[in-house]
Amino acid sequence: MKYLIVGLGNIGSEYAHTRHNIGFDTLDAFAEASNVVFEDKRYGAVATAKVKGHQLILLKPSTYMNLSGNAVRYWMQQENIPLEQVLVIVDDLALPFGSLRLKGKGSDAGHNGLKNIQELVGTQNYARLRFGIGNDFHPGGQVDYVLGRFSPEQEAEKGKRIAVACDIIKSFCLAGLNITMNQYNNK
C-alpha cells in the first residue's frame, strides 16, 4: 500500500516554524524519525518512508499554501495514490493549541490551502489531520497570528504534540481512518 502524506506550509526561511507551517514541522519530525531525507522535486520537497511494508510519500508542497492543490494533485497522479490514501496535515485556528483532530472529510473552514486542494481534487472527501494553533489574536490580526511564531510555552509543548501527530500518521496508514479517529480524537 502506498500513501501520500502532505504537510501544509509555506517555503522560505521567513515562514519556517510559524504556526501556519506546523504541517511542514510535523513531516520534518516524521522524516527524521524514519531516517529519510527530503529532496527537492516537482511541486515540493519529497521523501519516501516505510512503515511495516507500507510506502509513505511525504510531501511538503513548494507551491505556497494557497496553491497546495497543485502539488497534491500532481503527486497523487504521479504515484497513482487514491484519495482514500491521502492525509493532509494542516494548522487549525478553531482548535486550542496542540489539539489534534483527524477527519475523513469536511469543509475548508476558510483555510486557503484546503480550499485549493478541494478545488483541484474535486472533492472535500479526503482525510486531514487538523493541528490546533489556537486563536489568541485581536480582530484583524489573523494573518499576523498564523504567520507568527509559537509562544515559548507552546514551543516547549509543540514537540510532544508533533510526536502524537506522527503516531496518528502511522495509525492512519496501518489501522485506517476510522480506528485512528476513535483512538486519537478524544485525547
Residue frames as a rotation matrix with the C-alpha (Angstrom) as fourth column:
MET 1
0.578 0.816 0.000 0.00
0.816 -0.578 0.000 0.00
0.000 0.000 -1.000 0.00
LYS 2
-0.592 -0.730 0.341 1.14
0.747 -0.656 -0.110 3.48
0.304 0.190 0.934 -0.85
TYR 3
0.472 0.704 -0.530 0.08
0.851 -0.521 0.067 6.68
-0.229 -0.483 -0.845 0.95
LEU 4
-0.212 -0.457 0.864 0.56
0.513 -0.805 -0.299 10.38
0.832 0.380 0.405 0.26
ILE 5
0.330 0.202 -0.922 1.14
0.925 -0.263 0.274 12.32
-0.187 -0.944 -0.273 3.47
VAL 6
-0.002 -0.218 0.976 1.04
0.586 -0.791 -0.176 16.07
0.810 0.572 0.129 2.87
GLY 7
-0.044 -0.058 -0.997 2.19
0.907 -0.420 -0.016 18.65
-0.418 -0.905 0.072 5.39
LEU 8
0.572 0.331 0.751 0.97
0.682 -0.700 -0.211 22.12
0.456 0.632 -0.626 4.51
GLY 9
0.290 -0.498 -0.817 3.15
0.581 -0.587 0.564 25.20
-0.761 -0.638 0.119 4.90
ASN 10
0.994 -0.067 -0.083 4.97
-0.107 -0.686 -0.720 27.94
-0.009 0.725 -0.689 3.06
ILE 11
0.414 -0.908 0.058 8.51
0.886 0.387 -0.257 27.72
0.211 0.158 0.965 1.74
GLY 12
0.197 -0.467 0.862 11.15
0.083 -0.868 -0.489 30.26
0.977 0.168 -0.132 2.74
SER 13
-0.589 -0.569 -0.574 13.06
0.590 0.182 -0.787 30.98
0.553 -0.802 0.229 5.91
GLU 14
-0.817 0.304 0.491 10.66
-0.466 -0.849 -0.250 33.78
0.341 -0.433 0.834 6.91
TYR 15
0.238 0.969 -0.059 7.90
-0.791 0.229 0.568 31.17
0.564 -0.089 0.821 7.29
ALA 16
-0.309 -0.427 -0.850 9.96
0.029 0.889 -0.457 28.43
0.951 -0.166 -0.262 8.94
HIS 17
-0.706 0.015 -0.708 8.44
0.641 0.439 -0.630 27.18
0.302 -0.898 -0.320 12.22
THR 18
-0.778 0.571 0.261 5.48
-0.607 -0.791 -0.075 29.58
0.163 -0.217 0.962 12.11
ARG 19
-0.360 0.738 0.570 2.03
-0.405 0.427 -0.808 28.41
-0.841 -0.522 0.145 13.18
HIS 20
0.531 0.608 -0.590 0.97
-0.762 0.038 -0.647 28.10
-0.371 0.793 0.484 9.54
ASN 21
0.037 -0.645 -0.764 3.90
-0.818 0.419 -0.394 25.72
0.574 0.639 -0.512 8.90
ILE 22
-0.020 -0.027 0.999 3.00
-0.848 0.530 -0.003 23.10
-0.530 -0.848 -0.033 11.50
GLY 23
0.929 0.356 0.099 2.40
-0.236 0.777 -0.583 20.65
-0.284 0.519 0.806 8.65
PHE 24
0.497 -0.839 -0.224 6.00
-0.358 0.037 -0.933 21.07
0.791 0.543 -0.282 7.47
ASP 25
-0.211 -0.612 0.762 7.29
-0.948 -0.062 -0.312 20.73
0.238 -0.789 -0.567 11.05
THR 26
0.446 0.463 0.766 5.30
-0.646 0.759 -0.083 17.53
-0.620 -0.457 0.638 11.56
LEU 27
0.992 -0.077 -0.100 6.65
-0.024 0.662 -0.749 15.94
0.124 0.745 0.655 8.37
ASP 28
0.202 -0.970 0.133 10.19
-0.633 -0.232 -0.738 17.02
0.747 0.065 -0.661 9.23
ALA 29
-0.145 -0.198 0.969 9.86
-0.951 0.300 -0.081 15.17
-0.275 -0.933 -0.231 12.55
PHE 30
0.762 0.484 0.429 8.35
-0.339 0.864 -0.372 12.11
-0.551 0.138 0.823 10.85
ALA 31
0.818 -0.505 -0.274 11.14
-0.182 0.223 -0.958 12.03
0.545 0.833 0.091 8.26
GLU 32
-0.068 -0.884 0.462 13.83
-0.864 -0.180 -0.471 12.41
0.500 -0.431 -0.751 10.92
ALA 33
0.063 0.177 0.982 12.35
-0.802 0.595 -0.056 9.57
-0.595 -0.784 0.180 12.97
SER 34
0.881 0.335 0.334 12.20
-0.062 0.781 -0.621 7.45
-0.469 0.526 0.709 9.79
ASN 35
-0.054 -0.998 0.023 15.81
0.119 0.017 0.993 8.28
-0.991 0.056 0.118 8.80
VAL 36
0.142 0.110 0.984 14.74
0.985 0.084 -0.151 9.68
-0.099 0.990 -0.097 5.43
VAL 37
-0.565 -0.441 -0.698 15.71
0.330 -0.896 0.298 12.97
-0.756 -0.062 0.651 3.81
PHE 38
0.596 0.792 -0.134 13.62
0.268 -0.353 -0.896 15.32
-0.757 0.498 -0.423 1.71
GLU 39
-0.614 -0.680 0.401 14.67
0.640 -0.131 0.757 16.03
-0.462 0.721 0.516 -1.87
ASP 40
-0.265 0.497 -0.826 13.50
-0.437 -0.826 -0.357 18.96
-0.860 0.267 0.436 -3.95
LYS 41
-0.717 0.165 0.677 11.26
0.608 0.622 0.493 17.61
-0.340 0.765 -0.547 -6.67
ARG 42
-0.712 0.500 0.492 8.42
0.188 -0.540 0.821 18.91
0.676 0.677 0.290 -8.78
TYR 43
0.179 0.876 0.447 5.95
-0.140 -0.427 0.893 20.92
0.974 -0.222 0.046 -6.70
GLY 44
0.810 0.206 0.549 7.66
-0.527 -0.154 0.836 20.19
0.256 -0.966 -0.016 -3.40
ALA 45
-0.429 -0.867 0.253 10.13
-0.881 0.339 -0.331 18.53
0.202 -0.365 -0.909 -1.11
VAL 46
0.646 0.665 -0.376 9.54
-0.630 0.742 0.230 14.77
0.432 0.088 0.897 -1.14
ALA 47
-0.585 -0.731 0.351 10.78
-0.811 0.529 -0.248 11.87
-0.005 -0.430 -0.903 0.98
THR 48
0.256 0.630 -0.734 9.76
-0.511 0.732 0.450 8.22
0.820 0.260 0.509 0.96
ALA 49
-0.500 -0.328 0.802 9.38
-0.864 0.257 -0.434 6.38
-0.064 -0.909 -0.411 4.26
LYS 50
-0.306 0.398 -0.865 8.33
-0.145 0.878 0.456 2.83
0.941 0.265 -0.211 5.04
VAL 51
-0.425 0.265 0.865 6.08
-0.898 -0.007 -0.440 1.75
-0.111 -0.964 0.240 7.89
LYS 52
-0.316 0.245 0.917 5.57
-0.253 0.909 -0.330 -2.02
-0.914 -0.336 -0.225 8.23
GLY 53
-0.536 -0.013 0.844 5.62
0.654 0.625 0.425 -2.62
-0.534 0.780 -0.326 4.49
HIS 54
0.635 0.753 0.174 3.57
0.724 -0.501 -0.475 0.46
-0.271 0.428 -0.862 3.59
GLN 55
-0.472 -0.772 0.426 5.20
0.870 -0.485 0.084 3.14
0.142 0.410 0.901 1.48
LEU 56
0.519 0.583 -0.625 4.61
0.681 -0.724 -0.109 6.73
-0.517 -0.369 -0.773 2.60
ILE 57
-0.188 -0.480 0.857 5.31
0.817 -0.560 -0.134 9.55
0.544 0.675 0.498 0.16
LEU 58
0.136 0.154 -0.979 5.91
0.794 -0.608 0.015 12.58
-0.593 -0.779 -0.205 2.39
LEU 59
-0.113 -0.074 0.991 5.23
0.857 -0.513 0.059 15.87
0.504 0.855 0.121 0.61
LYS 60
-0.047 0.068 -0.997 5.92
0.569 -0.818 -0.083 19.44
-0.821 -0.571 0.000 1.67
PRO 61
0.555 0.345 0.757 4.48
0.831 -0.202 -0.518 21.50
-0.026 0.916 -0.400 -1.22
SER 62
-0.538 -0.779 -0.322 6.68
0.696 -0.626 0.352 24.26
-0.476 -0.035 0.879 -2.63
THR 63
-0.355 0.518 0.778 3.66
0.765 -0.317 0.560 25.97
0.537 0.794 -0.284 -4.20
TYR 64
-0.916 0.129 0.380 2.94
-0.336 -0.763 -0.552 28.16
0.219 -0.633 0.742 -1.17
MET 65
-0.783 0.576 0.236 -0.12
0.047 0.432 -0.900 27.46
-0.621 -0.694 -0.365 0.94
ASN 66
-0.062 0.895 -0.443 -2.76
-0.530 -0.405 -0.745 28.92
-0.846 0.189 0.500 -1.36
LEU 67
0.261 0.109 -0.959 -1.77
-0.945 0.231 -0.231 26.65
0.197 0.967 0.163 -4.28
SER 68
-0.416 -0.465 0.781 -1.20
-0.719 0.694 0.030 23.41
-0.557 -0.549 -0.623 -2.33
GLY 69
0.515 0.741 0.431 -3.71
-0.290 0.624 -0.726 21.57
-0.806 0.249 0.536 -4.52
ASN 70
0.616 -0.367 -0.697 -1.30
-0.751 -0.007 -0.660 21.66
0.238 0.930 -0.280 -7.47
ALA 71
-0.472 -0.876 0.099 1.24
-0.851 0.423 -0.312 19.61
0.231 -0.231 -0.945 -5.53
VAL 72
-0.318 0.424 0.848 -1.34
-0.500 0.685 -0.530 17.22
-0.806 -0.592 -0.005 -4.05
ARG 73
0.741 0.662 -0.113 -2.98
-0.415 0.320 -0.852 16.51
-0.527 0.678 0.512 -7.41
TYR 74
0.359 -0.680 -0.639 0.38
-0.842 0.060 -0.537 16.06
0.403 0.731 -0.551 -9.18
TRP 75
-0.642 -0.714 0.279 1.79
-0.762 0.553 -0.338 13.61
0.087 -0.429 -0.899 -6.62
MET 76
0.043 0.732 0.680 -1.47
-0.461 0.618 -0.637 11.65
-0.886 -0.286 0.364 -6.40
GLN 77
0.882 0.305 -0.358 -1.29
-0.437 0.251 -0.864 11.16
-0.173 0.919 0.354 -10.16
GLN 78
0.139 -0.939 -0.316 2.48
-0.891 0.021 -0.454 10.64
0.432 0.345 -0.833 -10.28
GLU 79
-0.794 -0.484 0.367 2.40
-0.607 0.654 -0.451 7.91
-0.021 -0.581 -0.813 -7.62
ASN 80
-0.388 0.742 -0.547 -1.08
-0.222 0.501 0.836 6.58
0.895 0.446 -0.030 -8.52
ILE 81
-0.953 0.050 -0.298 -2.41
0.302 0.220 -0.928 7.12
0.019 -0.974 -0.225 -5.00
PRO 82
-0.157 0.971 0.182 -6.20
0.635 -0.042 0.771 7.09
0.756 0.237 -0.610 -4.47
LEU 83
-0.094 0.205 0.974 -7.82
-0.378 -0.913 0.156 9.85
0.921 -0.354 0.163 -2.44
GLU 84
0.873 0.481 -0.080 -8.59
-0.139 0.401 0.905 7.40
0.468 -0.779 0.417 0.40
GLN 85
0.538 -0.761 -0.363 -4.83
0.843 0.492 0.218 7.04
0.013 -0.423 0.906 0.95
VAL 86
-0.230 -0.523 0.821 -4.10
0.369 -0.827 -0.424 10.76
0.901 0.205 0.383 1.18
LEU 87
0.458 0.297 -0.838 -3.67
0.888 -0.194 0.417 12.55
-0.038 -0.935 -0.352 4.51
VAL 88
0.063 -0.361 0.930 -3.19
0.328 -0.873 -0.361 16.33
0.943 0.328 0.063 4.76
ILE 89
-0.035 -0.162 -0.986 -1.71
0.997 -0.077 -0.022 17.87
-0.072 -0.984 0.164 7.93
VAL 90
-0.115 0.176 0.978 -2.93
0.451 -0.868 0.210 21.42
0.885 0.465 0.020 8.44
ASP 91
-0.972 -0.165 -0.167 -2.95
0.229 -0.500 -0.836 24.17
0.054 -0.850 0.523 11.06
ASP 92
-0.130 0.988 0.087 -6.35
0.659 0.020 0.752 24.99
0.741 0.155 -0.654 12.54
LEU 93
-0.749 -0.100 0.655 -7.35
-0.234 -0.885 -0.403 28.24
0.620 -0.455 0.639 14.27
ALA 94
0.185 0.963 0.196 -10.60
-0.622 -0.039 0.782 26.73
0.761 -0.267 0.592 15.57
LEU 95
0.666 -0.009 -0.746 -8.80
0.414 0.837 0.359 24.23
0.621 -0.548 0.561 17.81
PRO 96
0.905 -0.394 0.159 -6.89
-0.355 -0.494 0.794 25.08
-0.234 -0.775 -0.587 21.00
PHE 97
0.162 -0.938 -0.308 -3.12
-0.949 -0.063 -0.309 24.86
0.270 0.342 -0.900 20.71
GLY 98
-0.717 -0.641 0.275 -1.91
-0.686 0.719 -0.114 21.27
-0.125 -0.270 -0.955 20.49
SER 99
0.133 0.824 0.550 -5.33
-0.407 0.552 -0.728 19.70
-0.904 -0.127 0.409 19.88
LEU 100
-0.871 -0.396 -0.292 -5.25
-0.442 0.369 0.818 17.08
-0.216 0.841 -0.497 17.15
ARG 101
0.105 0.954 0.281 -8.35
-0.372 0.300 -0.879 16.08
-0.922 -0.013 0.386 15.19
LEU 102
-0.935 -0.328 0.133 -8.42
-0.039 0.469 0.882 13.58
-0.352 0.820 -0.452 12.37
LYS 103
0.091 0.981 -0.169 -11.33
-0.409 -0.118 -0.905 13.88
-0.908 0.152 0.391 9.94
GLY 104
-0.322 -0.152 0.934 -12.23
0.596 0.734 0.325 11.97
-0.736 0.661 -0.146 6.81
LYS 105
-0.247 0.281 0.927 -13.83
0.827 -0.437 0.353 14.94
0.505 0.854 -0.124 5.09
GLY 106
0.148 0.393 -0.908 -15.02
0.800 -0.587 -0.123 18.44
-0.581 -0.708 -0.401 5.77
SER 107
0.934 0.206 0.293 -15.15
0.338 -0.781 -0.526 21.99
0.120 0.590 -0.798 4.60
ASP 108
0.057 -0.957 0.285 -12.05
0.598 -0.196 -0.777 24.10
0.799 0.215 0.561 4.13
ALA 109
0.520 0.246 -0.818 -13.15
0.846 -0.284 0.452 26.23
-0.121 -0.927 -0.356 7.14
GLY 110
0.987 -0.080 -0.142 -11.63
-0.099 -0.986 -0.133 29.28
-0.130 0.145 -0.981 5.47
HIS 111
0.193 -0.968 0.162 -8.19
-0.046 0.156 0.987 27.66
-0.980 -0.198 -0.015 5.11
ASN 112
0.468 0.025 -0.883 -6.83
-0.799 -0.416 -0.435 28.61
-0.378 0.909 -0.175 1.69
GLY 113
-0.663 -0.740 -0.112 -4.61
-0.731 0.608 0.311 25.52
-0.162 0.288 -0.944 1.42
LEU 114
-0.632 0.514 0.580 -7.54
0.237 0.841 -0.487 23.18
-0.738 -0.170 -0.653 1.98
LYS 115
0.375 0.799 -0.470 -9.73
-0.224 -0.414 -0.882 25.27
-0.900 0.436 0.024 -0.33
ASN 116
0.051 -0.440 -0.897 -7.23
-0.984 -0.177 0.031 24.88
-0.173 0.880 -0.442 -3.18
ILE 117
-0.906 -0.337 0.258 -6.84
-0.318 0.941 0.113 21.13
-0.281 0.020 -0.960 -2.59
GLN 118
-0.222 0.917 0.332 -10.62
0.231 0.381 -0.895 20.73
-0.947 -0.122 -0.297 -2.65
GLU 119
0.448 0.383 -0.808 -10.86
-0.597 -0.545 -0.589 22.71
-0.666 0.746 -0.016 -5.91
LEU 120
-0.124 -0.638 -0.760 -8.15
-0.992 0.096 0.082 20.70
0.021 0.764 -0.645 -7.67
VAL 121
-0.979 -0.154 0.132 -9.00
-0.160 0.987 -0.032 17.17
-0.126 -0.053 -0.991 -6.48
GLY 122
-0.611 0.781 -0.133 -12.71
-0.313 -0.084 0.946 17.90
0.728 0.619 0.296 -6.95
THR 123
0.396 0.750 -0.530 -13.97
0.306 0.436 0.846 16.93
0.866 -0.497 -0.057 -3.51
GLN 124
0.078 -0.333 0.940 -13.72
-0.847 -0.520 -0.114 17.71
0.526 -0.787 -0.323 0.18
ASN 125
0.926 0.324 0.195 -13.72
-0.378 0.812 0.445 13.97
-0.014 -0.486 0.874 0.97
TYR 126
0.247 -0.892 -0.379 -10.09
0.140 0.420 -0.897 13.47
0.959 0.169 0.229 1.90
ALA 127
0.596 -0.038 -0.802 -8.50
0.781 0.257 0.569 12.87
0.185 -0.966 0.183 5.29
ARG 128
0.134 -0.589 0.797 -6.99
-0.064 -0.808 -0.586 15.75
0.989 0.027 -0.146 7.15
LEU 129
0.090 -0.228 -0.970 -5.21
0.968 0.249 0.031 15.97
0.235 -0.941 0.243 10.46
ARG 130
0.529 0.209 0.823 -6.07
0.116 -0.978 0.173 19.33
0.841 0.004 -0.541 11.99
PHE 131
-0.245 -0.715 -0.654 -3.36
0.897 0.088 -0.433 20.62
0.367 -0.693 0.620 14.34
GLY 132
0.747 0.656 -0.111 -4.74
0.639 -0.660 0.395 23.25
0.186 -0.366 -0.912 16.71
ILE 133
-0.400 -0.867 0.297 -2.81
0.716 -0.498 -0.489 26.52
0.572 0.017 0.820 16.83
GLY 134
-0.261 0.389 -0.883 -5.36
0.800 -0.425 -0.424 28.45
-0.541 -0.817 -0.200 18.91
ASN 135
0.082 0.362 0.929 -6.82
0.806 -0.573 0.152 31.83
0.587 0.736 -0.339 18.05
ASP 136
0.335 -0.057 -0.940 -5.32
0.811 -0.490 0.319 34.27
-0.479 -0.870 -0.118 20.52
PHE 137
-0.745 -0.557 0.368 -5.30
0.667 -0.634 0.391 37.33
0.016 0.537 0.844 18.26
HIS 138
-0.464 0.547 -0.697 -7.07
0.018 -0.781 -0.625 40.68
-0.885 -0.302 0.353 18.09
PRO 139
0.594 0.737 0.322 -9.68
0.404 0.073 -0.912 41.39
-0.696 0.672 -0.254 15.40
GLY 140
0.941 -0.220 -0.257 -7.91
-0.335 -0.498 -0.800 41.84
0.048 0.839 -0.542 12.08
GLY 141
0.162 -0.962 0.220 -4.77
-0.950 -0.092 0.297 40.12
-0.265 -0.257 -0.929 13.37
GLN 142
0.812 0.259 0.523 -5.37
-0.208 0.966 -0.155 36.65
-0.545 0.017 0.838 11.91
VAL 143
0.859 -0.506 -0.082 -2.71
0.039 0.223 -0.974 36.83
0.511 0.833 0.211 9.17
ASP 144
0.068 -0.868 0.492 -0.01
-0.753 -0.368 -0.545 38.06
0.654 -0.334 -0.678 11.54
TYR 145
0.291 0.109 0.951 -1.04
-0.859 0.467 0.209 35.38
-0.421 -0.877 0.229 14.05
VAL 146
0.930 0.108 0.351 -0.87
0.007 0.951 -0.310 32.39
-0.367 0.291 0.884 11.69
LEU 147
0.664 -0.737 0.125 2.39
0.211 0.025 -0.977 33.65
0.717 0.675 0.173 10.19
GLY 148
0.349 -0.506 0.788 3.78
-0.845 -0.535 0.031 34.30
0.406 -0.677 -0.614 13.66
ARG 149
-0.523 -0.671 -0.526 5.80
-0.271 0.716 -0.644 32.07
0.808 -0.194 -0.556 15.95
PHE 150
0.407 0.599 -0.689 4.57
0.454 0.521 0.722 29.94
0.792 -0.607 -0.060 18.81
SER 151
0.683 -0.152 0.715 4.94
-0.632 -0.614 0.473 31.31
0.367 -0.775 -0.515 22.34
PRO 152
-0.423 -0.904 0.053 7.84
-0.788 0.339 -0.515 29.91
0.448 -0.259 -0.856 24.41
GLU 153
-0.327 0.383 0.864 5.34
-0.661 0.561 -0.499 27.81
-0.676 -0.734 0.070 26.41
GLN 154
0.764 0.641 -0.077 3.79
-0.469 0.469 -0.749 26.43
-0.444 0.608 0.658 23.22
GLU 155
0.324 -0.737 -0.593 7.21
-0.777 0.150 -0.611 25.83
0.539 0.659 -0.524 21.69
ALA 156
-0.592 -0.552 0.587 8.12
-0.802 0.477 -0.360 23.71
-0.081 -0.684 -0.725 24.73
GLU 157
-0.081 0.685 0.724 4.96
-0.353 0.660 -0.663 21.60
-0.932 -0.309 0.188 24.24
LYS 158
0.391 0.337 -0.857 4.99
-0.882 -0.130 -0.453 21.53
-0.264 0.933 0.246 20.42
GLY 159
-0.521 -0.699 -0.491 7.43
-0.802 0.598 -0.001 18.62
0.294 0.393 -0.871 20.09
LYS 160
-0.814 0.283 0.508 5.23
-0.129 0.764 -0.632 16.37
-0.567 -0.580 -0.585 22.23
ARG 161
0.221 0.967 -0.129 2.16
-0.320 -0.054 -0.946 17.18
-0.921 0.250 0.297 20.15
ILE 162
0.169 -0.260 -0.951 4.09
-0.985 -0.002 -0.175 16.63
0.044 0.966 -0.256 16.90
ALA 163
-0.862 -0.496 0.100 5.15
-0.505 0.859 -0.087 13.21
-0.042 -0.126 -0.991 18.23
VAL 164
-0.340 0.830 0.442 1.47
0.032 0.480 -0.877 12.33
-0.940 -0.284 -0.190 18.72
ALA 165
0.462 0.479 -0.746 0.71
-0.689 -0.336 -0.642 13.62
-0.559 0.811 0.175 15.21
CYS 166
-0.388 -0.682 -0.620 3.42
-0.904 0.411 0.114 11.27
0.177 0.605 -0.776 13.88
ASP 167
-0.865 0.163 0.475 1.74
-0.075 0.893 -0.444 8.37
-0.497 -0.419 -0.760 15.71
ILE 168
0.164 0.979 -0.118 -1.56
-0.215 -0.082 -0.973 9.37
-0.963 0.185 0.197 14.09
ILE 169
0.140 -0.194 -0.971 0.08
-0.984 -0.137 -0.114 9.29
-0.111 0.972 -0.210 10.64
LYS 170
-0.846 -0.518 -0.125 1.36
-0.525 0.850 0.035 5.75
0.088 0.095 -0.992 11.27
SER 171
-0.611 0.683 0.400 -2.01
0.087 0.561 -0.823 4.60
-0.787 -0.468 -0.402 12.60
PHE 172
0.254 0.695 -0.672 -3.84
-0.652 -0.390 -0.650 6.13
-0.715 0.603 0.354 9.61
CYS 173
-0.103 -0.397 -0.912 -1.67
-0.965 0.263 -0.006 4.03
0.242 0.880 -0.410 7.29
LEU 174
-0.910 -0.372 -0.184 -1.72
-0.315 0.907 -0.279 0.82
0.271 -0.196 -0.942 9.33
ALA 175
-0.779 0.627 -0.012 -5.16
0.398 0.480 -0.781 0.76
-0.484 -0.613 -0.624 11.01
GLY 176
-0.368 0.653 0.662 -7.19
0.804 -0.135 0.579 3.06
0.468 0.746 -0.475 8.78
LEU 177
-0.581 0.166 0.797 -9.12
-0.109 -0.986 0.127 6.28
0.807 -0.013 0.591 9.23
ASN 178
0.401 0.897 0.185 -11.97
-0.296 -0.065 0.953 5.14
0.867 -0.437 0.239 11.49
ILE 179
0.582 -0.258 -0.771 -9.88
0.721 0.602 0.342 3.20
0.377 -0.755 0.536 14.01
THR 180
-0.512 -0.857 0.051 -7.38
0.763 -0.482 -0.431 6.06
0.394 -0.181 0.901 14.16
MET 181
-0.324 0.491 0.809 -10.11
-0.266 -0.868 0.420 8.66
0.908 -0.079 0.411 14.71
ASN 182
0.714 0.661 -0.231 -11.60
-0.015 0.344 0.939 6.54
0.700 -0.667 0.255 17.51
GLN 183
0.348 -0.666 -0.659 -8.21
0.890 0.456 0.009 6.08
0.294 -0.590 0.752 19.14
TYR 184
-0.570 -0.818 -0.081 -6.88
0.814 -0.548 -0.190 9.65
0.111 -0.174 0.978 18.96
ASN 185
-0.350 0.401 0.847 -9.69
0.275 -0.820 0.502 12.19
0.895 0.409 0.177 18.55
ASN 186
0.719 0.695 0.014 -10.83
0.176 -0.202 0.963 12.08
0.673 -0.690 -0.268 22.18
LYS 187
0.328 -0.688 -0.648 -7.38
0.944 0.215 0.250 12.62
-0.033 -0.693 0.720 23.65
